[in-house]
Amino acid sequence: MDKQLAQLKFRDPARARALGEALNRVTQEIGRDPISVMHVCGSHEQAIARYGLRATFPRTLNVIMGPGCPVCITDVPEVDEGVALALAGVRVATYGDMLKVPGTKRSLADARADGGRIDIVYSIAQAVDLARDTDEEIVFFATGFETTAVATAAEILRGLPKNLSILSAHKYIPPVMEIVSEMPGSRVEGFLAAGHAATITGSAVFEPFAARHKLPVVVAGFEPLDILAGLLALLEQIRDRKHDVQNLFPRCVNREGNLVAQDKLWRVFEPQGGRWRGIAHIPNGNLRLREEFANVDARKRFKIDIKSLWEDAPSQLTQHCICGDIMSGIAAPKDCPLFGKACIPDSPVGACMVSSEGTCRIWHQYGGVPDLREEQR
Amino acid sequence: MCLGVPGKILSISTEGDRADVDFFGVRREVRLDVVDEPVSVGDYVLNHVGFAIRRIPESEIGVTLELYEELIRRADENDLMTADVRGEMNAARKASDG
């Protein structure tokens, strides 16, 4: 059956109906209300919201987006580091989604308004090009999960221009699943793992987690039917009290992953504990440059003064932001008093409203609460 | 930044470290440093932030492309998924720059 599901054609209505009926049947067989499962990928949430999938889910199925937005979990002091560098006159290149992410007092966009030089790039390769064209010092503020960190590692191994260094805020997904599933208040019974991150790590990376926490993990793709098929496989495991790692996305993921990329990733980076914005300290959740790459580490090249930024108090509004609870899966955007009112994409209060992969931004874009069940209750 | 984008390899640099790739009619240069297995002209690769990360098996190409064709064809410019896919295409260098 797995193989059959994995090969579903895109948006085949008969298939979608059959999957919907199967989801209904299996949730009834489980019999609990709610049955909560978590995915950890902004693209999954985009697809669920964009195609209105929540409206087709069984009433008792609660699909939560966890910490799957790399921009959103970039911690406040990490943003402060980028801001401090920019305000000190260093050119900072970063991905566009980072621009409006709030620091303690300022975002990179605010630093730019105050005269800081921020370059938006789509790839670290473009930051390398920028550095080659100038003698000025450029810092690449490197954010993103392991999939993106691989590109940073590859470029470092090739050799960076002398005037380019790396401020790594890269994060590693598997450890945060442990923390989120252990959180008080968490009722997550299984995880849908992100297809393209697993392209790098392979599905095997989730096996120790699944065994230790007795929670099933299903790797799924991004088409509506991929997601429905992934959820069905997850629910069948929950019903049967299994906790296996299943790969329903074989066209992009295999068990061992991309070994060439993993080799480069771990030659350059080592996992370290650190805070993820609003969530918790995540042991091994941060990817930091190894000692042998200290010469390209912006934290070693520059004295980054973020403490002076802390003399400014954060705004009153940010104290009401519940991004952390949303990313931990214990609250939804509709539970936040700021959502869609004080916090909107043009003037975001929390990071989840900034990125195209943030839960709040996605829900706001596709019509607030894209969940018709709310109206039926 | 989570949804990679597939493209077809049109040519490979002499050093073997870069490839010109066709993304739905847009020609771009991607890096081959971290692709999972050797690739040749005509292969499809999945790309993220300007780097090929996986050679897509031939049997899976059709179903892989369908989602993207639909995204690029139908969606308006405010659509977040489409914006992310376009961002991925912009992550690769313009082929003429290489």
Interface residues (C-beta under 8 A of the other chain):
Chain A: Q7 K9 F10 R11 C41 G42 S43 H44 Q46 A47 R50 G68 P70 V71 Y95 G96 D97 Y122 S123 I124 A125 Q126 D129 G144 F145 T147 T148 V150 A151 A153 A154 L157 R158 A194 H196 A197 T199 I200 F222 E223 P250 R251 C252 N258 L259 V260 A261 K264 S356 E357 R361 I362 Q365
Chain B: M1 C2 L3 G4 R31 D33 V34 V35 D36 E37 L46 H48 V49 G50 F51 I53 R54 I56 P57 E60 V63 T64 E66 L67 E70 N78 D79 L80 M81 A83 D84 G87 E88 N90 A91 A92 R93
